[in-house]
Amino acid sequence: MWITLCICLCVPINCISAASISSSGTCQLQGHFRLNGMYQDGDVILGGLFEVHFLTVFPELSFRTEPEPPYCEKFDMESFQQAQTMVFAIDEINKNPNLLPNITLGYHLYDNCVMLGMAFRAAIALISGPEESFSNLNCTGPPPVIAIVGDPGSTPSIAISSVLGLFRVPLVSHYATCSCLSDRKKYPSFFRTIPSDAFQVRAMVQILRHFGWTWVGLIYSDDDYGIYAAQSFQQDVQLFGGCVAFSEILPHDSNQIDIQRIVGVIQASTARVVVAFSALTYLMPLMDEVAMQNVTCRQWIASEAWASNPVFHSPRFLPFLGGTLGIAIRHGEIQGLHDFLQRLHPDNDPRNNMLRIFWENMFGCSFWGRETDGEQVKKVCTGQEDLSSTDTAYTDVSALRAAYNVYKAVYALAHALHDLMQCEEGRGPFIGNSCADINNLQPWQLVHYLQRVNFTTGFGDHVSFDKNGDALAIYDVMNWQPSSDGSMIIRTVGIVDEGAATGKVLTLDEDALFWNFETKKPPRSVCSESCPLGTRRATRKGLPVCCFDCLPCADGEISNTTDAIECTVCPEEFWSNPEKDQCIPKEVEFLSYEEPLGISLTTASLLGTCFCILVMVVFAHHRNTPIVRANNSELSFLLLMSLKLCFLCVLLFIGRPQLWTCQLRHAVFGISFVLCISSILVKTMVVIAVFKSSQPEGKGAMKWFGAAQQRCTVLVLTALQVVICVVWLSTASPTPHKNNQYIKSKIVYECAIGSVAGFSMLLGYIGLLAAVSFLLAFLSRNLPDNFNEAKIITFSMLIFCAVWIAFVPAYVSSPGKYSVAVEIFAILASSFGLLVAIFAPKCYIILLHPERNTKKAIMGRETLKR
């Protein structure tokens, strides 16, 4: 039950009453909650909410009688220490003449029993006040509590802040970390001295990143703390490239079936790192089952809610939880706290019943006579037992964390009140430059000063709040290590400080870490091993991005980092090395004189040139013989000269392309072949003219085609090719060109022809002359002559045409430098074909059968026919 009949909420803005108001105008409190608490009066009262008990027991509801109020079980010494730290801080402030002079702080603390219903009951009781009735309906004077320290839980803080925030009552939590509480629109008066889960999550992700753990399991409690932390964690893990292998929520009711299923998931998963965001109460059944099922070889990462709690430090949990890394809130030292805790004694004030409960749990006695606890009879408490003889979490002040946050929260409120009191009238921050009235203090006025509080504790820590009411983010990194008695101890091995001046957020002493693995080294927790250089990640279908295959980069692409998402394409003039981890300059390919192919073609070119010179020498030596003089020896020498040029022009195609070689190679090639083909054409025409002149009807044919006309014909035909070359070179000259299209891995250094039309006209003109020569020679192949040169010309032109017809498809289909080699081969083949076909028969007769080198022998066949 929240409220039986009525509650009177005394707040500075309005007096809200759900009770009936008597005729006398008095607001009556209709009932009390059964709450464990501590109380001390003062000028200004601070409220406090603490988790002094672990468990709330609700009586059975019959709906026939008024239900019994719930009660709490399982006393927690550490949480009671936190409550006493608040008492100590208030006592220390009251004794300090420099802080809140002439003002005595009081306190009213309640136990929330780790249950939302109890926490809300306690908060309502704090802001309602202890009075049975209230007649001042104008709500003047200070409220029952000016602010509340607590609640330590996120879920109760959310619920309480949702109500208190409406009236701007400050709630300063020392342990509520849910990032949702940073929403100033929803929770305008909420502050905390512990960093938000958003910072905690980032700190844990820093640890995962440091050790390369990208494949982790996630366990979280079914409350606002666990749910919001898990959501934030999953988002931040993805940002750094990690993945959550499994995500399991701990049941509210500690259902054993659910717990066993979760442990089964942990065992089956390949993730070796498990992160747990949970309060201790949710986590205890899980760890019991982990120990029962012997789940080892797991690296646990503890959130601040349980990282420093000693509950799991017994020898039983060492094989399973040893080596745990945890994020703990910053520890501090509070001078005088230990002595204060040991001076505590119970009293008979019912408002201080929490002291009696503590005393009974500490010494195993009872103030209500001899009671039995099972079969054991409890002794009677005297109240004079000696706390200095005890050794529990209550008196352990070696590493104050939550208690230190309580200390800072109380001092933050005290400094805010002190600043409020220092206000000078007329220079205040409120309407009309007014100041707050300590006798009619309104909580929203304290919120104003609390937002601007700024001080340093005796331990040297700076305390202030950002615009969302969050404290500075700083954590200790804890490591659970074995002790000499077989249990575990917690050691600080690092720090996470987002405000570090060095910029290094995470600092770890790795030599001090204990790893609960055979290797004594950090475990590997990845779904897939890192992809080496030269490969990229390819996500496996249906699996998280951390589960991937490593595929080698394609040719021309590299990856010079591990776990590359994409391979990088090399720049245009670079190519990937065999390892695919760096771009190297592409090999520049051209037909060079040093390679075997270039040497072979150069040798063939020079050999053809030598043959031409040799034939010229033979013909010059036998220039007066009939076989040389027949068919105009001048044309024969001109033909040999042009063939020699054809052989030599090949040298312009070999070697690194340069501007002058690119311009000359096709021009020299075209002019040389036109000179050659025009000489052959004129020789063919001379053969026809000689035959015609031997006939009665054509006796005057030769006088119209004498030596002068022959030279003129060759000159005119060659001049046309020269004109074509000049026009081509002057309009679109061939230039050296680095071609990346033929072979992606190489740069083919070639000569771009410049103008396709110019090059086509050059080749077309050669082809036209060759076709005409072949046609004339073919038509005159059967002329009556013992040495019919027309047949030789027909055969030579047949070879020439066959070579160049085959050249076209071979040239087009040949890549890179081999296209140049094909063109050279066509030049050499056609040149050798003409040289051999035309001059080999004549040299054969001149050198081997000189007896046939006579006019009579040449004309012998025709004589016999006659």
Secondary structure by P-SEA (a helix, b strand, c coil): cccccbbbbbccccccccccccccccccccccccccbbbbbccbbbbbbbccccbbbbccccccccccccccccccaaaaaaaaaaaaaaaaaaacccccccbbbbbbbbbccccaaaaaaaaaaaaacccccccccccccccccccccccccaaaaaaaaaaaaaaccbbbbcccccccccccccccccccccccaaaaaaaaaaaaaaaccccbbbbbcccaaaaaaaaaaaaaaaaacccccbbbbbbccccaaaaaaaaaaaaaccccbbbbbccccccaaaaaaaaaaccccbbbbbccccccccccccccccccccbbbbbbcbbbbbcaaaaaaaacccccccccaaaaaaaaaaccccccccccccccccccccccccccccccccccccccaaaaaaaaaaaaaaaaaaaaaacccccccccccbbbbcccccaaaaaaaaaaccccccccccccccccccccbbbbbbbbccccccbbbbbbcbbbbcccccccccccccccccccccccccccccccccccccbbbbbcccccccbbbbbcccccbbbccccccbbbbccccbbbcccccccccccccccccccaaaaaaaaaaaaaaaaaaaaaaaaaaaccccccccccaaaaaaaaaaaaaaaaacccccccccaaaaacaaaaaaaaaaaaaaaaaaaaaaaaaaaaaaccccccccccccaaaaaaaaaaaaaaaaaaaaaaaacccbbbbbcccccccccccccccccaaaaaaaaaaaaaaaaaaaaaaaaaccccccccaaaaaaaaaaaaaaaaaaaaaaaaacccaaaaaaaaaaaaaaaaaaaaaccaaaaaaaccccccccccccaaaaaaac
